[in-house]
């Protein structure tokens, strides 16, 4: 769901500055990680991104490649990818989903899901992710990975990164973080007539022959086929990591530089919903047996649900941002949020994708850095879910699944303290 920017319409402090698209920029390399890999020690590799990383594609293939290239070493995967989420939510969930597992290498992939975001928000989120990681462990290595969709092809065909990746490149420059731009090779193959960006898999020998040996990249212009599009991604990643490795294995003195962006999300955090929710109005779901909650046990230590209009909980905190990590799906409705007694804000918890349950979030940011009282309340408003689903030509196949207008609460997003 959409994030809420409470900046009162202030002019962006930052502007997109197009950056030339290069397949790999090694910068300061991944020295601590490669030192471990070459010496046969255990390394923990985190994959932090959206649905393209969540697929069993480049994530799985790159880990297998590392194990093959360094057979004496061992590699532990940290899968921290959540579909449909960007770097802002990433900054809030960084500690719980990534850093508590003590990674040695973090691949960060948010350029696609950030592609519609504001430049200053992306700067602050990506820098927050980097600073949290380096504050947790100065030797942790980070690599930005830029995937693509059809909407980003125009920029790449013009030889430049799309706006979100351009912002991330500036953060990468500031911290010496290597980056891998997967779109350069895909565009080359596309321009040379060797790749079809979108299409259905051939069902007959005749349909296969019609491809004339071209790589069929994706079914939807976003998520590559695991055996073709993701195979292309992995070839790029493999040769890029080989190039980055040439930077050496000595991290040297790695002091955290001054921040690039004011108000970055270095101190963003996600607290369990159980830290805030008490009383009988909200049901604490069993994370192992509940049909919805059990799907998200890996990412949320507790999930609460309330369906009765007026069910509420109140949070008092000192800080500049607050939000909620939640679940949306067929049975969700609307949440009313009131900050410091001001005009309530309606947060719809249902959209055209809500034929299944998924993690979502919203954030109220740029609040005065002071004490605030925030009330979260289940709305009594009812709306036409069938009409919303029509945006994607979806229908309510079983209307009973859509009958409730409930709210799920899984994590409290804060910049500040309770």
Beta strands, then each sheet from edge to edge (+ up, - down):
strand 1: 4-5
strand 2: 24-25
strand 3: 42-49
strand 4: 74-79
strand 5: 105-109
strand 6: 141-146
strand 7: 178-181
strand 8: 195-198
strand 9: 215-218
strand 10: 268-272
strand 11: 283-284
strand 12: 304-306
strand 13: 312-328
strand 14: 334-339
strand 15: 345-348
strand 16: 358-365
strand 17: 370-378
strand 18: 407-409
strand 19: 411-417
sheet 1: 1+ 16+ 13- 17+ 14- 15+
sheet 2: 1+ 16+ 13- 19+ 10-
sheet 3: 2+ 7- 6- 5- 3- 4-
sheet 4: 8+ 9+
sheet 5: 11+ 12- 18+
end
